Amino acid sequence: MLSECSGRMDWPTRGIYFFMEHGEIRNETGSDLRVVRVGTHALKQGSKTKLWNRLSQHKGNVSNGGGNHRGSIFRLLMGTALIEKNKLNYSTWGQGNTAKREIREKELVLEVQVSESIRAMPFLWLAIEDESGPDSLRGYIERNSIALLSNYNQSPIDAPSESWLGHQCNRERVRLSGLWNQNHVDENYDPGFLKILGRLVSEMDTQL
């Protein structure tokens, strides 16, 4: 779980991650936890962001348990769902790329709730040490994984449970896809990516 991870661990420079969620089961294609979010980093040319940098943005601050949802779409989406579920009043949530200190202080309680939810999620990561850019192999694996797992506008496979928090999200793409993702949920996947994904997993297994 993300709560047990830190920057002192031996992370690859670049990779892709798959979050799961307790209570969300693959009820048709298996019996394990289903993937609820896929993500990567450094998809802009020249970006220096590392895998742990991105995961730590989702995890939030160790010092006060909060975080910055303006730097993590994962946190932003989950926060909107918590607002709706618990009938909270956070009119500034998701507003702007930055916020003044007094606004961040008022949002801290919700940021802590988001941190607690995300940190409790099991996740897997896959090292893919490629160059940053929109045409990277990581980008290819990310968008095809999301497209494969998404239930957006199609008969659901491994549908989310009735109690899944994402049902409360204010983003239709999250609610209909069953994922904490917005991009690529309405796309078709390239079946050929599964062979590449399998090769990457096998290569990583031999290195462990």
C-alpha positions in Angstrom: 0.0 0.0 0.0 1.1 3.6 -0.6 1.1 4.2 3.1 4.0 1.9 3.5 6.1 3.5 0.7 8.7 6.3 0.8 11.2 7.9 -1.4 14.0 5.9 0.4 12.9 2.8 -1.4 14.6 1.6 -4.6 12.2 3.1 -7.2 12.8 3.0 -11.0 13.2 6.4 -12.6 10.2 5.9 -14.8 7.2 3.5 -14.8 3.5 3.0 -14.7 1.3 2.2 -11.8 -2.0 0.3 -11.2 -4.1 1.1 -8.1 -6.7 -1.3 -6.7 -9.3 -0.7 -4.0 -10.5 -2.8 -1.1 -14.0 -4.0 -1.7 -13.7 -3.7 -5.4 -13.5 -7.3 -6.8 -13.1 -8.6 -10.3 -16.4 -10.4 -10.2 -16.3 -11.7 -13.8 -12.7 -12.1 -15.0 -11.3 -13.3 -11.7 -11.7 -13.0 -7.9 -8.9 -10.5 -7.1 -9.2 -6.8 -6.5 -9.9 -4.9 -9.7 -7.8 -2.0 -10.9 -9.4 1.3 -10.3 -6.7 3.7 -11.6 -3.9 3.5 -14.1 -1.3 6.3 -14.4 2.2 7.3 -15.3 4.3 10.5 -15.4 6.7 12.5 -17.6 4.6 12.5 -20.8 5.6 16.0 -21.7 8.8 16.3 -23.7 11.7 17.1 -21.5 9.9 16.3 -18.2 12.1 15.2 -15.4 9.4 13.9 -13.1 10.2 10.5 -11.6 7.9 7.7 -10.7 8.1 8.3 -7.0 7.6 12.0 -7.5 4.2 11.2 -9.0 3.2 8.6 -6.4 4.2 11.0 -3.6 1.9 13.6 -5.0 -1.0 11.1 -4.7 0.1 10.0 -1.3 0.2 13.6 0.1 2.3 15.1 2.9 3.8 13.0 5.6 4.0 16.0 8.0 0.3 16.8 8.4 -1.4 14.1 6.4 -2.8 16.5 3.9 -1.8 17.0 0.2 -2.3 19.1 -2.8 -5.2 18.1 -5.0 -4.3 20.8 -7.5 -1.2 18.8 -8.3 -2.9 15.4 -8.5 -6.0 14.7 -10.6 -6.4 11.5 -8.6 -6.7 13.4 -5.4 -9.1 16.0 -7.0 -11.5 13.3 -8.3 -11.6 11.5 -5.0 -12.2 14.7 -3.2 -15.2 15.5 -5.3 -16.7 12.1 -4.4 -16.1 12.6 -0.7 -17.7 16.0 -0.9 -20.8 14.5 -2.5 -20.9 11.4 -0.3 -20.6 13.4 3.0 -22.5 16.5 1.8 -19.5 18.8 2.5 -19.1 22.4 1.6 -15.8 23.0 -0.2 -16.6 25.5 -2.9 -12.9 26.1 -3.6 -12.1 22.4 -4.3 -10.5 22.1 -7.8 -10.5 25.8 -8.4 -7.3 27.1 -10.0 -3.8 25.6 -10.3 -2.7 27.3 -7.1 -4.4 28.6 -3.9 -3.6 31.0 -1.1 -2.6 29.7 2.2 -5.9 30.4 3.9 -7.8 28.4 1.3 -5.4 25.5 1.6 -5.8 25.5 5.4 -9.6 25.4 5.0 -9.3 22.4 2.6 -6.9 20.5 4.9 -9.5 18.3 6.5 -10.7 17.0 3.2 -7.1 16.7 1.9 -6.4 14.4 4.9 -9.4 12.3 4.1 -8.3 11.9 0.5 -4.8 10.9 1.7 -6.2 8.3 4.0 -8.3 6.8 1.2 -5.5 6.7 -1.4 -2.8 5.5 1.0 -5.0 2.5 1.9 -5.1 1.3 -1.7 -2.9 -1.6 -2.8 -1.0 -0.9 -6.0 1.5 -2.4 -8.4 4.1 -0.6 -10.5 6.0 -1.6 -13.6 9.3 -0.1 -14.5 9.6 1.3 -18.0 12.8 3.2 -18.4 12.0 5.2 -21.6 12.4 8.8 -22.6 9.7 11.3 -21.5 7.3 12.4 -24.2 3.7 11.8 -25.4 4.8 8.9 -27.7 6.6 7.0 -24.9 6.0 3.3 -24.3 4.6 4.3 -20.9 2.0 6.4 -22.5 1.1 3.6 -24.9 0.7 1.1 -22.1 -1.2 3.6 -19.9 -3.8 4.6 -22.5 -4.4 1.0 -23.7 -4.7 -0.3 -20.1 -7.3 2.3 -19.3 -9.2 1.6 -22.5 -9.2 -2.1 -21.8 -10.4 -1.7 -18.2 -12.9 1.0 -18.8 -16.7 0.3 -18.8 -17.5 3.7 -20.3 -20.5 3.4 -22.7 -20.4 -0.3 -22.9 -21.7 -3.4 -21.1 -19.7 -3.5 -17.9 -17.1 -6.1 -17.2 -15.9 -6.4 -13.6 -18.3 -3.6 -12.7 -17.7 -1.5 -9.6 -19.6 -2.4 -6.5 -22.7 -0.5 -5.5 -20.7 1.1 -2.6 -17.8 2.2 -4.8 -16.9 5.8 -3.9 -16.5 6.7 -7.5 -20.2 6.6 -8.0 -20.3 9.9 -6.1 -17.7 11.6 -8.3 -18.9 14.7 -10.2 -17.1 13.5 -13.3 -19.3 11.4 -15.6 -16.3 9.6 -17.1 -15.3 8.3 -13.7 -18.8 7.2 -12.8 -19.4 5.4 -16.2 -15.9 3.9 -16.6 -15.6 2.5 -13.1 -12.1 4.1 -12.9 -10.5 7.0 -11.2 -9.4 8.1 -14.7 -10.9 10.6 -17.2 -8.5 10.4 -20.2 -8.7 7.4 -22.6 -11.8 5.8 -20.9 -13.8 6.3 -24.2 -11.1 4.8 -26.5 -10.7 1.3 -28.0 -7.6 -0.6 -26.9 -5.0 -2.2 -29.2 -4.9 -5.9 -28.4 -1.3 -6.0 -29.4 -0.4 -4.0 -26.2 -1.1 -7.1 -24.1 1.9 -8.9 -25.6 4.1 -5.9 -24.9 2.8 -5.6 -21.4 3.4 -9.3 -20.8 7.0 -9.0 -22.0 7.6 -6.0 -19.7 6.3 -7.9 -16.7 8.5 -10.9 -17.6 11.6 -8.7 -17.9 10.9 -7.1 -14.6 10.4 -10.5 -12.9 13.8 -11.7 -14.1 15.4 -8.6 -12.5 13.9 -9.1 -9.1 
